[in-house]
Every structure is written in C-alpha cells, then in structure tokens.
Amino acid sequence: MVDWWKKYLQLNITAKLTMIASVAMSWRCAEWFMNLEDPTTQQSAFVSVIMGVMTGVYGIYLGREAKGR
C-alpha cells in the first residue's frame, strides 16, 4: 500500500486528472458557444471568463510541475 501511494504522489496523478477534466470542460464550453445561432453578450462573457480561468489553471499546473521535479 505504501509503495502504491508513493508512486501515486510521484506521478502527480491528481493534478494531471484535474487538468484533463478542466480542458475537457472548457472545450465543451467552447463547442456550446460555437453552436449557438445568435449568442448574447452574457453568453460571450461567460465563455470569455472560462477561457481566462483556463489560462490561470494552466499556469498554476505548469508552476507545480516545475517545482515537483
């Protein structure tokens, strides 16, 4: 059990799965927006915020990956 946990922490699986989930959700948000026939300003603001948040998420992910090595 301890060897499995050490390997889990070493590979940083939680951070990688979180990043994959975040990318998938933002991708679906972009697809949703592109399929709208007549998007409103509120909908475009929502997608803009989601994409902006993804920039921060990616920056934090890269920062933590660099510190882990």
Phi and psi restraints in degrees (value plus and minus 20) as a CYANA .aco file:
   2 VAL   PHI     -88.2   -48.2
   2 VAL   PSI     -59.0   -19.0
   3 ASP   PHI     -83.9   -43.9
   3 ASP   PSI     -59.9   -19.9
   4 TRP   PHI     -82.8   -42.8
   4 TRP   PSI     -63.3   -23.3
   5 TRP   PHI     -86.1   -46.1
   5 TRP   PSI     -60.9   -20.9
   6 LYS   PHI     -83.2   -43.2
   6 LYS   PSI     -61.3   -21.3
   7 LYS   PHI     -85.3   -45.3
   7 LYS   PSI     -60.8   -20.8
   8 TYR   PHI     -80.1   -40.1
   8 TYR   PSI     -66.8   -26.8
   9 LEU   PHI     -88.2   -48.2
   9 LEU   PSI     -56.9   -16.9
  10 GLN   PHI     -85.5   -45.5
  10 GLN   PSI     -61.1   -21.1
  11 LEU   PHI     -99.9   -59.9
  11 LEU   PSI     -32.6     7.4
  12 ASN   PHI      37.0    77.0
  12 ASN   PSI      29.0    69.0
  13 ILE   PHI     -85.4   -45.4
  13 ILE   PSI     -58.2   -18.2
  14 THR   PHI     -80.5   -40.5
  14 THR   PSI     -65.7   -25.7
  15 ALA   PHI     -84.0   -44.0
  15 ALA   PSI     -59.4   -19.4
  16 LYS   PHI     -88.1   -48.1
  16 LYS   PSI     -61.9   -21.9
  17 LEU   PHI     -85.7   -45.7
  17 LEU   PSI     -58.4   -18.4
  18 THR   PHI     -83.7   -43.7
  18 THR   PSI     -61.4   -21.4
  19 MET   PHI     -85.4   -45.4
  19 MET   PSI     -62.4   -22.4
  20 ILE   PHI     -82.3   -42.3
  20 ILE   PSI     -63.2   -23.2
  21 ALA   PHI     -84.4   -44.4
  21 ALA   PSI     -61.2   -21.2
  22 SER   PHI     -84.1   -44.1
  22 SER   PSI     -62.5   -22.5
  23 VAL   PHI     -84.4   -44.4
  23 VAL   PSI     -63.0   -23.0
  24 ALA   PHI     -82.6   -42.6
  24 ALA   PSI     -63.1   -23.1
  25 MET   PHI     -87.7   -47.7
  25 MET   PSI     -59.9   -19.9
  26 SER   PHI     -89.2   -49.2
  26 SER   PSI     -54.1   -14.1
  27 TRP   PHI     -82.6   -42.6
  27 TRP   PSI     -64.8   -24.8
  28 ARG   PHI     -83.8   -43.8
  28 ARG   PSI     -56.2   -16.2
  29 CYS   PHI     -83.8   -43.8
  29 CYS   PSI     -62.9   -22.9
  30 ALA   PHI     -85.8   -45.8
  30 ALA   PSI     -61.0   -21.0
  31 GLU   PHI     -82.0   -42.0
  31 GLU   PSI     -63.3   -23.3
  32 TRP   PHI     -78.0   -38.0
  32 TRP   PSI     -66.8   -26.8
  33 PHE   PHI     -85.1   -45.1
  33 PHE   PSI     -60.6   -20.6
  34 MET   PHI     -88.6   -48.6
  34 MET   PSI     -43.4    -3.4
  35 ASN   PHI    -106.3   -66.3
  35 ASN   PSI     -26.3    13.7
  36 LEU   PHI     -92.3   -52.3
  36 LEU   PSI     117.0   157.0
  37 GLU   PHI     -95.1   -55.1
  37 GLU   PSI     -63.8   -23.8
  38 ASP   PHI    -156.8  -116.8
  38 ASP   PSI      61.3   101.3
  39 PRO   PHI     -87.9   -47.9
  39 PRO   PSI     123.9   163.9
  40 THR   PHI    -108.7   -68.7
  40 THR   PSI     150.5   190.5
  41 THR   PHI     -86.3   -46.3
  41 THR   PSI     -52.8   -12.8
  42 GLN   PHI     -86.0   -46.0
  42 GLN   PSI     -59.9   -19.9
  43 GLN   PHI     -87.9   -47.9
  43 GLN   PSI     -59.9   -19.9
  44 SER   PHI     -88.7   -48.7
  44 SER   PSI     -54.5   -14.5
  45 ALA   PHI     -86.1   -46.1
  45 ALA   PSI     -59.7   -19.7
  46 PHE   PHI     -79.9   -39.9
  46 PHE   PSI     -68.6   -28.6
  47 VAL   PHI     -85.1   -45.1
  47 VAL   PSI     -57.5   -17.5
  48 SER   PHI     -82.3   -42.3
  48 SER   PSI     -61.5   -21.5
  49 VAL   PHI     -85.9   -45.9
  49 VAL   PSI     -63.3   -23.3
  50 ILE   PHI     -80.1   -40.1
  50 ILE   PSI     -65.3   -25.3
  51 MET   PHI     -87.6   -47.6
  51 MET   PSI     -55.0   -15.0
  52 GLY   PHI     -85.9   -45.9
  52 GLY   PSI     -60.3   -20.3
  53 VAL   PHI     -83.5   -43.5
  53 VAL   PSI     -57.9   -17.9
  54 MET   PHI     -83.3   -43.3
  54 MET   PSI     -52.0   -12.0
  55 THR   PHI     -81.4   -41.4
  55 THR   PSI     -64.4   -24.4
  56 GLY   PHI     -86.3   -46.3
  56 GLY   PSI     -61.9   -21.9
  57 VAL   PHI     -81.1   -41.1
  57 VAL   PSI     -64.0   -24.0
  58 TYR   PHI     -84.8   -44.8
  58 TYR   PSI     -60.5   -20.5
  59 GLY   PHI     -82.9   -42.9
  59 GLY   PSI     -63.0   -23.0
  60 ILE   PHI     -85.1   -45.1
  60 ILE   PSI     -61.3   -21.3
  61 TYR   PHI     -81.0   -41.0
  61 TYR   PSI     -65.5   -25.5
  62 LEU   PHI     -86.7   -46.7
  62 LEU   PSI     -56.7   -16.7
  63 GLY   PHI     -83.9   -43.9
  63 GLY   PSI     -61.5   -21.5
  64 ARG   PHI     -92.6   -52.6
  64 ARG   PSI     -54.6   -14.6
  65 GLU   PHI     -84.6   -44.6
  65 GLU   PSI     -59.9   -19.9
  66 ALA   PHI     -87.8   -47.8
  66 ALA   PSI     -56.7   -16.7
  67 LYS   PHI     -91.9   -51.9
  67 LYS   PSI     -47.6    -7.6
  68 GLY   PHI     -94.4   -54.4
  68 GLY   PSI     -37.4     2.6
